[in-house]
């Protein structure tokens, strides 16, 4: 890490106190889906070093400065990779890793200043996908992140999501209701992918904004409502069975209802 890297990230509040969206700044896409990374690191310069490098490489990056913050974000947001430091305040990285492995399938890279073999073995046996020892150069971190991304793509790219008669082919970027193909824009595809991946779960406006759009929107924006309306016009209005449902004041859910 460059010695003259002096910028510092201030992370004083938990995710639920952030106005509308988690910290993010640019987009990396594979198959037209936004690629998101969570960095859980309490050392400000290290966190900023990773944040700047990864965002400049085209990823959307969120930062958490404590183990509890990282656990909360990872369980309530969808990330492609979590970069998790071992020595964290409030809850150490081992405990965060243990809890995440019970609830999410996200690729997790452990980062620590301790390079002993037993530490690496412990992390891998607990379910970590990779283990990086500090100090490190950014090109190595980026190469490891890209490797984890490729592993995820190999297991998910060809997967077809299905809810009722609605199908979403992630590999070919196509959507169908029954035998009828539905043409979607990039954002509509990302929005539908999010709703289908969380079928049966209520997604709030804040969650949708932070996961589908790569910027901090004003809380009063109606971008979610407009996008949901356009998506409904394509996948719901021409059909008898409606799949996208509104819970007023709460959010949206995609599911089959009797």
N, C-alpha and C positions, 0 to 999 in steps of 0.2 A: 504494500500500500504506500503511495507517495507520502513522504514526510511532510510536505507542504500543503497537504489537503486539510484546509481549515474550516470548511463549512460544517455546520452542525444542524441536525434535525431536532426540533423540539417536539416531543411526544408526551404531553402532560395529561391528556384525557383519553379515556377508553373509547372504543369504537362507537358505543351508543351515544356518546356526547358529541360526536362529529356531526356537523349540520346535515349534510345530505349524502355525501359519498366518501369513501375512503380515499386516502391520498393516492393520486395517480396522475400520469401525464402523457403517455403515448401508447400506441397500439402495435402489438405484434400479432399477426394472424396466420393461422394454419387452417386451411379449409374454410376461410372466412370467419373463423371464430376467434374472439379475443383471447390472447394468452396472458394469464395473470399469475403473478408471483407474490408470495407473502414472505417478507424478511422479518424474522423475530430476533432482534439484536439490541442489547441495552447500551452498547458502546456507541455514542453518537457519531463519531468520525467513521467508524467501520460501517455503520448503517447507511450513512450518507454516501460513502464510497461505493457500496453495493447498489444503492438506489440510483445514483447517477449513471453508473456504468450500465445497469440493466435497462433503464429507461432509454438511454442513448442507443442501446442495442435493439430497441423496439418493443419492449415488454411493458405492460401495466404493472406497477409495483406498489404494494402497500407496506407500511412499516408498523411494527408493534415493538414497544420497548420493554415489555415485561412478559413473563410466561403466561399470566392470566389473560392479558390482552391478546397475545398470539393465539391462545387456545380458543378464545371467544370468536375472533375473526375467522379462524380456520374452520370452526364448526358452523358458522353462520354465513360464510361466503364460499364461493366455488373457486378454488385455486388449482392451477396446473402443477405448481411446485411450491413447496414450503421450505425456506432456508432457515434452519432452526439452530440457534446458539445453545450450547449446553449450560453455561453459567448465566442464569437469568434471575432477576429479582422476582419475588412473590411465588414463583413456581419454576423449578429448574427444567431444562430441556428434556431430561429423561422422563419426567412425569408428564410433560406436554406430549411427548412422543407416545408414551404408553396410552394416554387417553385418546389421542387422535387415531391410533391404530384400531381402536374399538368402534369408531364412528365414521371415519372417512377413508377413502382409498387414494388420497392425494400422494404424489411422489414427495418424499421428505429427504432433504439433505441436512445432516448434522454438521455443525461448524464448531470447532473448539481449539483452544490453544494447547490442549493436551493430546500429544500424538502417540501415546503408548498403544501397543498392539491390543492390550486387553480392553482399552476404551473403544477402539474401532470395532472389535468383535462384539462388545456389549451393544453398541449402537445398531449394528447390522442384525444381531439376534433379536433385538427388540422391534425390528421392523423398518429401520431406516433404509433408504434406497442407496444412499451414498454418504461418504464421510470426508470432510475437508478440514485440514489442519491449518491453523493460523501460524505465522503470517502467510498469505497467499497472494499471488498476482491475479489481477482480474481476468486475463485470458484463460487461466485454468478454471476459475469459477464459471465463466461463460460456457466453456466447453462442456463442463459437467452438467450445467443446466440444460444445454441443448441435447445432451445425451438422454437426460431424464425425460425431456419433452418428446424425443423420438420414441422412447419406450411407451409413453402414454399414448402416442398416436398409433402405434402398432396394435394396441389393445382396444382402441376406441374408434379409430377412423372409419373402419368398415362396419361399425355397429349401426343398426337401424333401430331408432326409438319408435315405439308404437303406443298410442293411447286410443282405444276404440278402433275406429277405422282410419285414424290419422297416423301416417307414417312419416318419419323424417330420416332420410338417408344422409348421414353425416359425410360419408366418403364422396358421394356424387353431388352433394349440395342440392338435394331435391326433396320436395314434400308432396305427399299424395293424400287425398281422402278417397278411400276406396280405390277405384281405378283412375280417378281424375287427378292429373298433375296440377300442382299449384305453384305459380311463379312467385318468388319472394325476393325482396331486396336483401342486401347483406345484413342490415340492421333487423329486418323482419325475421330473417333466418336465425340470427343470434338470439332474438327475443323468443321466438318459438322454441328454439333449442333449450333455452333456460327454463321455460315453463314446462316443457315435456320432461326434461331431466328431473324436475322437481314436481312431477305430476302428483296431485293430491295435497301438495303443500301450498299454503298461502304465501305469496311473494309480495312484500311491501314495495311501495314506490321507491323508497330509498335503496332497497336491495336491487331492484331492477335497474335503476339509474347507475349504480356503482358497478354492476356486473355487465351491462350491455353498452353503456356509454363510457368513454374514457376521460371524463372531465367532471369537475364539480359544478353541478347545475344549481341554479337558484331554486330554493325550495318551492317557489311559486310557479315554476315552469309546468306546462301541461304536456311536455314531450311524451311522457308515459301514456297518458290518456289518448293522445292523438295516435300513437303507435299501436296501442291496443285496439283502437277503433279500426284502423286500417288492416290490422291482422285479422280481426273478426270479419271484416268485409270479404276476406279471401277464404278463410277456413271455416267460418260459421254461417254467415248469412245465406249462402247458396244451399245449405243443407238443413235437414230437419232437426238433427241432434246437435245441440250446442255444446261446445267443449270449454270455452273460456268464460269464467264466471267472475263477477265482481262482488267483493265483500266490502260494502261501503265503509269508508274510514279505516279499512284494514289493508286491502290489497287485491290481488288477483290470483285465481287458481285455475289450472287446466285439469279437468277430469271428466269422466263419464258419469252423468247422473241419471238415475232412473226417473 
